């Protein structure tokens, strides 16, 4: 069922409450509130507590070794794909990342790095002869559907990678991972598929596609982690304990995925 702009906008807005930057900003505002009140010993104590809370949140969410641990816990669900000799599948299904829209500076719509990487993984599988079809799934994810379908940008990239246009199927309506699975089922019917998406996104995606009746063989790509969490700690250096912007982004991705799995599980869709 397609969400109205109101409900889809509310869904996208609600996701901001999952972001560590929102938590840190909220803790900083509470600190500012207590600090702006007349000084008393009790209020001074609360200011100190909230300063500690803000700094702790910053460290927990933007430290590389911790971010790697969070995202690695998701990426270890499915091992890297190694095709068995002679194995074939009905289709290769590549999930969309996002698209950068054209504007006054960018001359044309461009697939994001995640979309291009996923498409490249799918194209490589097709070149290996593992399936006769390459399905690119992803529609216009803007609230009012004023942007381009992500699958169109992915198709242009797939063609540049040498995939024959005749084998490419586009799913152009979906805006969420659940809709990816729902509309792909309409396109393919019950099938044994190679499912391609980022490694951290695979647990949620595979569960949703299996719930729709697909026989799924996972092909995780775009690993954020170099090592499994336990190995990452063994290989860590002092620099892995210094907060970075990139680490906060990785933590945000991990939290978003974990909450998505929980929500879809509660809703009976995963």
N, C-alpha and C positions, 0 to 999 in steps of 0.2 A: 504494500500500500504506500503510495507516494505521499510524503509529508508536505503539508502546505508550507508556504514561505514563513508563516508565523511560527509553526512548530519546528521547522528545520532551523530557523534563526535562533529559537530558544535552545535547541539542542547544541548548536555551535557555541552560543554564549555560555551555556552551562559548563562547557569543557574548560573555560578559562579558570574555573574554580579548582581544577585539577593541577594547574601549573604551579610549580614551586615559586616562580617569581611572584605570583599572586599571594602565596602564603607569606613570603618574606616582606612584601609590601604591606600586607595586613598587619603583621607583627610590628613593623616599623611605625605604622600609623597609631597602633595602640600605645607604643612607647612614647610617641609624640604627644598623644592625649594625656598620659599620666605626667609627662614632663611639663605640660602647660598649666597644670593645676598648682594652686599654692603649695609651697614646700612644707611637707610634714615628714617625720621619720618613716611613717608607714608608706607614704607615696614614693619616697625615695627608694624604699625597698622594692616596690613594684616596678619602678623605672629600671632598676638594675636587673630585675628578673626578666623583663621584656627585652632589654638589650641583650642579655645572654641567650634568650630564646631566638631572637633575630639572627644572631651570629651563629648559633647552633644550626638553625635551618639552612643558612647560607652554606655552612661547611658540609652538612649532610647531603645537600642536593647538588653541589657544584664541585665536589672533589672527584677527580678522575677515577681513582681506584674504587670508590663507592658507586659511581655511575656505571662503571664497567661491571661491577657485581650485580647491580639491579638489572641491566639490560642482558647480561650474560645468563641470568637465571631463565630468561625467556628464550634466548638463542640456543640453549642446550637441549630444548625439547625435541628438536629434529636434527639429526646429523646431516652433514653435507651429502648431497645426492650423488651416488655412484650407480650408473645404469648397469643392470645385469645384461649379460650377453643375450642378444636376440629379443630383448623386451620391447614391447610396443604398447602404445596407449591410444585412446580415442582422440584426445586433444591435449594441447598445451594451453593452460589458462593463465594469463598474466594479469595480475591485479594492478590497477593504476596507482600512481603516487599522487602527483598534482601537476598542474600546468601553470606556467608563467604567462600571463596575458600580455598581448601587445599594447604598446602605449606610445607616448610622444618620444620616448627614447628607444624602447625595444621595438624593432620593426615588425616582428611577427610573433605569434604564439609559439612558445617553446616548452617542450616537456621538461619537467624538473629533473634533477640528478637522479632521484629515486625512480622516477618513471622510466628514464633512459636505461638505468642499470637493470631494472627488472625486464624491460623489453629486450635488452642485449642477452640476458640469461635465457629468455624464451626463444630468441632467434637461434642461439647456439644449440639448444635442444632440438629445434626443428632441423637445423643443418645436419644434426647427427642422425636424422631419420627416425626419431622416437615417436612421432605422431604426425598424422597427415594435416592437422589443422592447428592454427595458432589463433587463439581467442584473446583479444585485448579488451578488457572490461573496465569501464569507467566513464561516467557521464559528466555533465556540468555540475560541479559541486558548489556553485555560488548560490546564495539564498534565493534570489529571484530568477535563477537560470538565465543569466545574462552573459555568461562566459562560454568558452568553447568546451566541448566534451574532451576529457583527457585522452580518451582512446584515439581520437583523431591525431593528436600530436604524437602519440605512441606509434600509430601506423606509419606516419612519415619516417620515424626513426627506424622502424622495422624494415621498411623498403630500402632505406639507405644501407642497412646491414645485409641486404641480399635476399630477404624473404620474398617469395613470390606473392604478388597481390592476390592471386586466385585462392590461396590457402588461408588468407586472413579473414577472420570474422570479428565484427565489432559489436560490443554491447555498449550502448550509448546512453542508457537511462539511469544507471546507478549512481548514488552519491555516498553510500556507506558500504562497509564490507559486507554487511548482511544483504544489502541490495545487490552487490556483486554476485553473491551466491544465488539469490532468488532469480535474477534476470538471466544469469548464465544457464540455470536449469531450464528456463523457457527456451533458450537458444539451442541447447545441446540435448536436453533430456537426460535420462540416467546414463552416466558415462564413467569410464575409468580415466581420470585426468592426471596430468602432471600440473601441480599447482605452484606457481611462481610468485613469490613476494619477498620482501625483506625478512631476514631471519627472525628479528624480534616480533614481527607482525604475524609470522606463520602459525603460532598456536591458536590465535583467535580465528584467523582465516580458515585453517584446516578444519577446525571444529564447526564453523558455520557451514562450510561446503559439505561436510559429512552429514550434517543435520538435514541438508536438502537432498540427500540420497546419493551423492557422488562417492565413488571409490577414489580416494585421494592418495596420491603419492606426492609427498612434499618435496619441493626443490627450493630450499631457503637460499637466498643470495644477499649480498650487501651486508655482511656481518659487521656490526659495530665493534665487537670484541675480537681481540687477537687470540686470547686464551679463554679456557673455561674459568669461571670465577676463582676456584681454588688455585689454579695455576697462575692466574693474574696476580694474586697476592704474593706468590713465590717470586714472580718476576718483577715486582714493583720496585720503583726507586723513589727517592725523596720528592721528585717532581710530580709523582702520582698523588701526592697529598696536598698539593697546592691548588686551590679552587680556580676553575676556568669557566668561561662562558660556554664552550663546547660541551663540557661535562654536564652543565645544567640542562642543556638541550637534550642530551642523551637520557638524563634522569626523567625529564618531562615525557619523552617518548615511552620510557618503561612504565611510568605511572599511568599514562593514557591507555596503554595496552592492557595493563593489569586490571584497571577499572572496567575497561571495555569487556574483558572476559567475564568478570563478575556480573556486570549488568546483563549481558546476553545470556549467561547461565541462569540468572534469576528469571529472565523473561522466557526461558525454555527454548531459546534459539541456538544454543551452543552445547 
